[in-house]
Amino acid sequence: MVAMTARKRFTSALAAGALALALAGCGDDDPSPVADDTGKDEPKASQTPSGDASEPTEPVESSGPPADTTTVPVYFVGDTPQGPRLFREFRRVEVDNPLDEAAALLAAGDTADPDYRTLFPGGQLKSVSYVENAGVFVVELVDGEWEKRGQGMSAAAARLAVQQLVYTVQGVQQKRAPVVVRLDGSPTTLFGIDTSDGVSAAPQLDVLGLVNISTPEQAQEVSGTFVADGVASSFEATVPWQIRQGDQVVKEGFATANGWVDKLYPWKTEVDVSDLEPGEYTFVAMTDDPSGGEGGGPTEDTKTIIVR
């Protein structure tokens, strides 16, 4: 992310595993940009599901996961030159109800990366389900606290919070279905956003961070050569990367994404750390910035790595 944190807080490593999910959010609809807080009454969010299906790749497992868990994407918020954007973490949850488990992590702001946060103001959702015959996600609220924007929540933050939920449940279920929020069984608003007709995923370039690291995971131990991957929309599909120790760049290179311009595309590269001294470092992936910083600089995502 854009914050150039020299050393990230050490957190427990995530269970390894990443199905590379690039939800294509391009559609004919044109929802209000989440970074544009006009202060006016919020319009209905984008309500026509559109875009390509999810694009999973083979999961990357460093060790055998428990049979009763599964890997799911959960979207959190980080800071970028374009303002707050969504970043994806892959998390392991109980296999019996991954939608509820992922939603609980989202609502609680239970991030593995300390640079991320949630826009949900504390609390929990009652339930999340996918109704197959209706082709819609149904999210039940516990009470009316989240029907309206709370004190200090802008209209832009409300729209992004709703997208945080939409991208998460669609990613978990691998369905591009709209989301309806209900209270006591009746459709309602979420942070002032009307969901009665179903809320779809906004275009990726409006709401997602323009680069996101899937692996290495936060605080992952590495040695020799490791694989780094993620998704990005970067100038000419170039994804520069660095390894930093404090403020010093000790290694750098670049990956090439599968595309750019219209959405985020997968990127992947091998990183050789065999000549680095054991210790804690920061792996950084960023967008290429041909403007030389005139547009606010590159978007970055960072992960702490432990070289052994």
N, C-alpha and C positions, 0 to 999 in steps of 0.2 A: 504494500500500500504506500501512499505518498509520504506518510510519516517515516522519516529516515531513522527509525529506532536502531541504535547501534547494537544493542544486545537485548534480546527479548527475554522476558521472564520465563524461566524454565518451568514447563508444565509436563504432566505425564503424557507420554506418547499415546497417540491414538492407536487402536488396533489397526493393523495394516489392511488395506483393501480399498480399491477404488475402481468402480465401474465408471468409465469416463462418459458422463452424461452431458451432452450439449443441447439443452432445450432450445429449439429454434423459435424465437419469439417474434419473428417478422410477420406482419399481417397487414390487411388493408385498413384496419382501424388505426386511429392516431390519438391515443390517450394523452392527457395532459402530461408534459414532462414532469417527472417527480422532483426535479431540482427547481421548478418554477413555482415559487410560493407567492401567489398573487394576493392571498388573504381573502379571496372571494369564496362564496359557497362552493363546495366541492362538487364537480359534475360526477355522473356515474363513471366508474372506471370502464376500461375496455371490456366488452361483454361478448364478443364473438370469438370463440376459440379458433385459432388459425396457426399456420406454420407447419413445418415438418415434424415428423415424429421424433422421439428421443433417439440419440445415437450412442448406444452403449458400446463399450469395448470390453475386452476380457478383464476381469478383476485381477488386481495385483496383490497377491497374498504372500507375506513374508513368513507366515506360520499358519498352521491350521486353525481356523477360528472355531469357537464352540458351535456345535450343531444347532443350538437353539437361538442363535443370533444371526443377524443379517446386516449388510452394509447399506446405509441410506444416505442421501445427500440432505444436509440441513443448511439453509441460507441464513447468514448473519450480515451485519452491516459494518463497513469500514470506510475510511475517509480516502478520497481521491481528489485530483485536481478538478474533476467535474462535480464535486460535492459527494455526499454520502451515497454509496452504491452497495449492491449485494455481492457477497463473496460466499462460496460454497465450501463447506466442510463435509468430509465423509465420516460417518460415525457408525459404530456398531450398536444395534438395539435388539431388544427381544423380538423374535421372529413372529410371535403370535399376534401382535398388533403394531406393526411398524409405523403406521400413520399417527396413532396416538403418541407413540414413543418419540417420534421426530418432532411432533408439535409441542410436546412437553419440553424438549431441549430448547426449541425456538423461544417459547414463551418465557422460560426461566433465564434465557441468556446464558445457557451453559455452553460456553465456547471452549474449545481446546486452544485456540490461538488468542492470546491476550489483546491483540490489536483489533479483534472483532467485538461486536456488541449486538444486542437486540433492540428493536424499537418498541417492543411490547413493554408496557410500564409495570411489570410485576403482576403475578397472578397465574392463572392457568385456564386452558380451554376444557370444556366438559367432555367433548368427544369429537373425533374426526372420522368420517367414513366415506367410502366411495360407493355410490349407488349405481350399480352396473346397468340396470334397465333404463335408468334416466340419464346416464352418462354425465353425472354431476358429483362433485364433492360436497358433502354437507358437514359444516362445522357448527357445533352447538356451543353457545356461550354459557358460562356458569350463571351469570347475572347480567344486568344492564350496564355494568361499569365501563365496558369497552365499546358500547354502542356509539358514544360520542368521543370526540377528541378531548383528552385530558388537558389540564393546565400546562402550558409550555410546549405542547405538541403542535407543530405547524401543519398546515394543509399538505405541504410537500412530504413531511415525515409520515403523515397518515397514509398517503398514497403508497409510499415506499414500504411501510409496515404491512399493508395489505398484500403488496407484491411479494414480500418476504414469506408470507404464509402461502400464497398461490404457487410460487416457484418450489417451495419445499414439498407440499403435498403432491404436486404434479410429478416432481422428481422421484418421490418415494414410490408412487403407484405406476410411474411410467405411462401416464395418461395425460393428454392435453385437454382435459375437461375443465369447465368453469367451476368456480367455487361459490357456493351460497352459504351465508352465515345466518344462523337461526337462534332465536331465543324463545324457549318454551314452545318449540315446534313451528314458529312462524318466522319467515324471512325478516331480517333486520339489517341495520347498518353496522359497519365495523369502523370505528374511529371516524364516523361521519360519512363513510363511503357507502353508497347504496349497493347492496349485493343481491337484490331481489331477482334480477335477471341473470345472475351469475357473473362473476368477475374472471376474466381471462388473464393470461400472462401478458404483460406489456412487452414490447420489443426489447430484445436483450441490450441493445446499445443505449437504451433509455434508462435501464435500471441496474445492469450488472457492472462490476468493476471490469475494466478492459483487459486485465490479466489476472489469472487466478492459478495458484499452485495446488495441485492435487497431491503429488508426492515430490519431495519428502514431506512427511507429516510433521507437525510441530514436535520438536524435541526428539526426532528420530535419530537413532544411532546409525552411523554409516562408516564404511571403511573401503579402501581400495577404490572401486568405481561403482557409483550408484546411478540409478535412472531417475531423472527429474521429469515431471510432466504436468500438464494442466491444460487450460484453455486461454485463448487471447484473441483480441482483435487489435493488431498492431501494424504500423505502416509497413507495407510490402511484406507482411507476414513474418517480419523479423522480431524475435523475442530475445533481447539481450538478457544475460544473467550474470550475477556476481556472487562470489563468496567473500564475506567481510568478517574481519575480526576486529571488533571495536569500530573505529572509523577507517580502518585500512582495508583496501580491496586486495585480497591475496590471490584471487583467481577470477577470471572472467571469460565469457564466451557468448555464444548465441544459439538459439534453437530456431527452427523454421516451422511455423504453424501451417496447417493444411489450407488456409485461406485467410481472408481479412475483409474489411469494409462493411459487410452486411450483418454479421453476427460474430460470436466467439467461435474459434476453431481450435481443435486439439493441437498441442505442441508436445514434443518429447525430445530429450537429449540425454547423453551419458556424461557424467561429471566425474573426473578423476581426482580423488583427494588423497592418493597414496603418498604424496610428498608433503602433506600437511602434518604438523605436529598434533598429537591428540589434544582435544579440548573442544570448547564450545565456539561455534561460528554461526553466522547468519547467511542463509541462502536467499538470494533476492532474484526474482524474475520481474521484468518490467516491459513496458511498451517502448518501441523505438520512437525517438522524438527528434525528427528532422528540423523542427523549428528552433532548436537550441534553448528551449525553456520558455518561449514566448507565450505558449498556450497554458502555462502553469506547470510545465514539466511532465515527465512520464508518470504513468500510473505504475505503482509497485505493489507486489505482494511479497511477504517475507516469511520465512520459517527458520526457527532455530534448529541447527543440526549439531549432533555430538559426534565428532570424529574420534574413532577408536584405533 
